[in-house]
């Protein structure tokens, strides 16, 4: 046991608390939670006190039951286009932003099981024979599918600039005449598979491979193979100016439907008795492939806890404070939607919701 502020925490619980945040946030596990206000009451009070500015909704499902569900009004966007003030609710579609990447990973796993897309050890440029010059480049032939899915392509890419800046690589990709060539012909700066660099273009490449193999856009494939089997009928996958759905950031779902994806993962890819996603793909997706620049590990388009084998949690992160967090061991799924788009400290809001309001209750159960 480890003692903090006079209270004993198991090492397992302590690591869980630490790794759900980018910073160490000590929490006091009290025995009086039964008498304390509920998660929902605490969230309401904090929101009305201005402590949770920009929060749109919180949905917490623990062991198959809803532990907390709250919605708050606030300004929102649709992939950068202002929607004005929105009264958020359970049926309201919301930008997932980069949580879209994690959903794209699930779709690749389904397509791989169907034999529609290349295995992870295949050479990426070989899948794009239309770019003969790139396919003939020995340096680019070192980039494998797994390097794309783990964002270790070794190419020049910069998403550290604001997404309002045309020099941001993802924005430049969206404005290019050919998004796939734009991604594949970036200058090679390091050996593929060695260095993690956040890269929305990688997701565009993976989505294109799904489209090539399935013979249909990723949004259509998603509807047929993932959303319809889960009873998800209302969704939107926003397209760029070229009409191509933005695999990196364009998906819009309501929070209950996003939570279904988390529950699907908790249940090893099975939904109502049907294997939707191969369990082998989920295990492979949550195998750490890289250490990121923010202290977390990274799988195949999934953020992973910095400790644990397997990692204690996996998550999709999205611009503005979007989160899908999954803890299989504790059968815990959390969805957080927020509207702090393009704010550098937007990550602090979901971290606060998770560590201050949710985890103390979950760990006490």
C-alpha positions in Angstrom: 0.0 0.0 0.0 1.0 3.6 -0.6 0.2 6.3 1.9 -0.8 9.8 0.7 -2.0 12.5 3.1 -2.7 9.9 5.7 -4.9 7.7 3.4 -3.8 4.4 2.0 -4.2 3.7 -1.8 -3.4 0.4 -3.5 -0.7 0.8 -6.2 -3.2 -0.3 -8.8 -5.6 2.5 -7.9 -2.9 5.1 -7.6 -1.5 4.3 -11.0 -5.0 4.4 -12.5 -5.5 7.9 -11.1 -2.1 9.2 -12.2 -2.3 7.9 -15.7 -5.7 9.4 -16.5 -4.1 12.8 -16.4 -1.1 14.4 -18.0 -0.1 15.7 -14.6 -0.1 14.0 -11.2 -3.3 14.9 -9.5 -3.5 13.3 -6.0 -7.0 12.3 -5.0 -8.2 11.3 -1.6 -10.4 8.2 -1.6 -12.9 8.7 1.1 -15.2 6.2 2.7 -18.0 8.7 2.9 -19.0 8.8 -0.8 -22.4 7.3 -0.1 -23.3 10.4 1.9 -21.6 12.8 -0.6 -23.4 14.5 -3.5 -23.6 12.4 -6.7 -21.4 12.9 -9.7 -24.2 14.7 -11.4 -24.9 17.1 -8.5 -21.2 17.9 -8.3 -20.9 18.5 -12.0 -24.0 20.8 -11.9 -22.6 22.8 -9.1 -19.2 23.1 -10.7 -20.6 24.1 -14.0 -22.8 26.8 -12.6 -19.9 28.1 -10.6 -17.9 28.5 -13.8 -15.4 25.8 -13.0 -16.3 23.7 -16.1 -16.5 26.3 -18.8 -17.2 24.9 -22.2 -18.5 21.6 -21.0 -21.3 20.2 -23.2 -22.1 16.8 -21.8 -20.8 13.9 -19.7 -21.9 10.3 -19.9 -20.4 7.7 -17.6 -21.3 4.0 -18.0 -20.0 1.6 -15.3 -20.6 -2.1 -15.4 -23.4 -1.6 -18.0 -25.3 1.0 -16.0 -25.3 4.8 -16.4 -23.5 6.3 -13.5 -23.8 9.9 -14.6 -25.4 11.8 -17.5 -25.4 15.5 -17.8 -26.0 18.1 -20.5 -25.2 21.9 -20.5 -25.9 24.7 -23.0 -23.1 26.3 -24.8 -21.7 27.6 -28.1 -20.8 24.8 -30.5 -19.4 24.2 -34.0 -19.8 21.8 -36.9 -16.2 21.1 -38.1 -15.2 24.7 -37.6 -18.5 26.3 -38.7 -20.2 28.1 -35.8 -23.6 26.8 -34.7 -24.3 29.4 -32.1 -25.7 28.5 -28.7 -26.9 24.9 -28.5 -29.0 23.2 -25.8 -27.1 19.9 -25.8 -29.1 16.8 -25.2 -28.9 13.0 -25.7 -29.8 13.1 -29.4 -27.7 16.1 -30.4 -24.9 15.3 -32.9 -21.5 16.6 -31.7 -18.1 16.9 -33.4 -15.8 14.1 -32.3 -12.9 15.8 -34.0 -9.9 13.5 -33.6 -11.8 10.8 -31.8 -12.7 10.1 -35.5 -9.2 8.7 -35.9 -9.9 6.0 -33.3 -13.2 5.1 -35.1 -11.3 4.8 -38.3 -9.0 2.3 -36.6 -12.0 0.2 -35.7 -13.1 0.3 -39.3 -9.7 -0.8 -40.6 -9.9 -3.8 -38.3 -13.2 -4.8 -39.7 -12.0 -4.4 -43.3 -8.8 -6.3 -42.5 -10.9 -9.3 -41.3 -12.8 -9.1 -44.5 -9.6 -9.2 -46.6 -10.2 -5.8 -48.0 -7.1 -3.9 -46.8 -3.4 -4.8 -46.6 -1.8 -6.4 -43.6 0.2 -4.2 -41.2 3.6 -5.2 -42.6 2.8 -4.2 -46.1 4.4 -1.2 -47.9 2.2 1.8 -48.0 3.2 3.3 -51.4 2.7 -0.1 -53.1 -1.0 0.4 -52.4 -0.9 3.6 -54.4 0.4 2.6 -57.8 -1.1 5.8 -59.3 1.8 7.6 -57.7 4.6 5.8 -59.7 7.3 8.2 -58.6 6.5 7.7 -54.9 6.2 4.0 -55.3 9.7 3.8 -56.8 11.3 5.8 -54.0 13.4 3.4 -51.9 13.2 5.6 -48.8 9.3 5.8 -49.0 9.2 2.0 -49.5 10.3 1.6 -45.9 7.0 3.1 -44.6 4.6 0.3 -43.6 0.9 0.2 -42.8 1.7 -0.1 -39.1 3.8 3.0 -39.3 0.9 4.9 -40.6 -1.6 3.6 -38.0 0.9 4.4 -35.2 1.8 7.8 -36.6 5.5 6.9 -37.1 5.8 7.6 -40.8 9.0 9.5 -40.4 7.8 12.3 -42.7 7.5 16.1 -42.3 4.2 17.0 -40.6 3.3 19.8 -38.3 -0.1 20.0 -36.5 1.3 22.0 -33.6 0.2 25.2 -35.4 -3.4 26.3 -34.8 -6.0 24.7 -37.1 -6.8 28.3 -38.2 -3.3 28.6 -39.7 -3.0 27.5 -43.3 0.5 26.2 -42.6 -0.9 23.5 -40.3 -0.3 20.3 -42.2 -3.8 19.0 -41.9 -5.3 22.2 -43.1 -2.8 22.3 -46.0 -3.8 18.7 -46.8 -7.5 19.7 -46.9 -6.7 22.6 -49.3 -4.5 20.6 -51.6 -5.7 19.3 -54.9 -4.8 15.7 -53.9 -4.9 14.9 -50.2 -3.3 11.5 -50.6 -0.4 12.6 -52.6 0.1 15.5 -50.3 0.5 13.1 -47.3 2.7 10.6 -49.1 5.2 12.9 -50.7 6.2 14.9 -47.5 9.9 15.1 -46.9 11.3 12.1 -45.0 13.0 13.3 -41.8 13.5 10.1 -39.8 13.5 6.4 -40.1 9.9 5.1 -40.3 8.7 3.4 -37.2 11.1 5.2 -34.9 9.5 8.6 -34.0 5.9 9.5 -33.2 4.5 12.7 -34.8 0.9 13.5 -34.6 -0.4 13.2 -38.1 -4.0 13.6 -39.3 -2.8 12.8 -42.8 -2.0 9.3 -41.7 -5.7 8.8 -41.0 -6.6 10.0 -44.5 -4.3 7.3 -45.9 -5.9 4.6 -43.8 -9.4 5.7 -44.8 -8.4 5.7 -48.5 -7.2 2.1 -48.2 -10.6 1.2 -46.7 -12.3 3.0 -49.6 -10.1 1.3 -52.2 -10.7 -2.2 -50.7 -14.4 -1.8 -50.0 -15.2 0.2 -53.1 -17.2 2.8 -51.1 -16.5 5.9 -49.1 -15.6 5.4 -45.4 -18.9 6.9 -44.2 -20.9 4.4 -46.2 -18.7 1.5 -45.1 -19.0 2.7 -41.5 -22.8 2.7 -41.7 -22.9 -0.8 -43.1 -20.3 -2.5 -41.0 -20.3 -0.7 -37.7 -23.1 1.8 -37.1 -26.1 -0.1 -38.4 -25.1 -3.3 -36.4 -24.9 -1.1 -33.3 -28.3 0.6 -34.0 -26.7 3.9 -34.8 -28.8 5.6 -37.4 -28.1 9.3 -37.0 -24.6 10.3 -37.7 -22.7 12.7 -40.0 -19.2 12.4 -41.4 -18.3 15.9 -42.7 -16.4 16.1 -46.0 -13.7 18.5 -47.1 -14.0 20.6 -50.2 -13.1 17.7 -52.4 -16.1 15.7 -51.2 -14.0 13.2 -49.2 -15.1 12.5 -45.6 -12.5 13.8 -43.2 -11.4 10.6 -41.5 -9.2 12.5 -39.1 -11.7 14.8 -37.6 -15.1 14.9 -39.4 -17.3 12.4 -37.6 -20.3 13.6 -35.6 -22.3 11.3 -33.2 -24.4 11.8 -30.1 -22.8 10.8 -26.9 -24.9 7.6 -26.3 -23.9 6.3 -29.8 -20.2 7.1 -29.2 -20.6 5.3 -25.8 -21.8 2.2 -27.8 -18.4 2.0 -29.4 -16.8 2.0 -26.0 -19.2 -0.7 -24.7 -18.4 -2.7 -27.9 -14.7 -2.6 -27.0 -15.3 -3.5 -23.3 -17.2 -6.6 -24.6 -14.3 -7.6 -26.8 -15.9 -6.5 -30.1 -19.2 -8.4 -29.5 -22.6 -6.6 -29.8 -25.8 -8.6 -29.0 -24.1 -11.8 -29.7 -22.4 -10.8 -32.9 -18.7 -10.3 -33.4 -18.5 -6.9 -35.0 -14.7 -6.2 -34.5 -12.2 -9.1 -34.2 -10.8 -9.3 -30.7 -7.4 -9.8 -32.2 -7.6 -6.3 -33.8 -8.6 -4.7 -30.5 -5.7 -6.3 -28.8 -3.4 -5.2 -31.6 -4.8 -1.7 -31.5 -4.1 -1.3 -27.8 -0.6 -2.6 -27.9 1.7 0.3 -27.3 3.6 1.2 -30.5 5.2 4.6 -29.5 5.7 7.0 -26.7 4.2 10.4 -27.5 5.5 13.9 -27.0 2.9 14.4 -24.1 4.0 11.5 -22.0 1.4 8.9 -23.1 1.7 5.9 -25.2 0.1 5.3 -28.6 -1.4 2.3 -30.3 -3.1 2.2 -33.6 -4.9 5.5 -33.6 -5.6 5.1 -29.9 -4.0 7.0 -27.0 -2.9 4.7 -24.2 -2.1 5.0 -20.5 1.7 5.5 -19.9 1.8 2.5 -17.6 0.4 -1.0 -17.5 0.5 -4.1 -19.7 -2.0 -4.0 -21.1 -2.5 -0.3 -20.6 -5.0 0.6 -17.9 -7.1 2.7 -20.3 -7.4 3.5 -24.0 -8.9 6.7 -25.3 -9.8 8.8 -28.3 -8.9 12.5 -27.9 -10.5 15.3 -29.9 -9.9 19.0 -30.3 -12.0 21.1 -28.0 -12.1 18.6 -25.1 -13.8 15.5 -26.7 -13.1 12.2 -25.1 -14.0 8.5 -25.4 -12.2 6.8 -22.5 -12.4 3.0 -22.0 -11.2 1.0 -19.0 -11.9 -2.6 -19.8 -10.9 -4.0 -16.5 -13.4 -1.8 -14.6 -16.0 -2.0 -17.4 -16.0 1.8 -17.5 -16.8 3.9 -20.5 -16.8 7.7 -20.4 -17.8 10.2 -23.1 -17.1 13.9 -22.7 -18.1 16.6 -25.2 -17.0 20.2 -25.0 -16.7 23.3 -27.0 -13.2 24.6 -26.2 -12.0 24.2 -29.8 -8.5 25.3 -30.7 -7.7 26.3 -27.2 -4.3 25.0 -26.1 -5.5 24.1 -22.6 -8.7 22.4 -23.8 -7.4 19.0 -22.4 -7.6 20.3 -18.9 -11.4 20.2 -18.8 -11.9 16.5 -19.6 -9.0 15.7 -17.3 -10.7 17.6 -14.4 -14.0 15.9 -15.1 -12.4 12.5 -15.1 -10.1 12.8 -12.2 -12.0 15.1 -9.9 -15.6 14.1 -10.4 -15.7 10.5 -11.8 -12.8 8.4 -10.7 -13.2 8.9 -7.0 -16.7 7.5 -7.2 -15.8 4.7 -9.5 -12.7 3.6 -7.5 -14.8 3.6 -4.3 -17.3 1.1 -5.7 
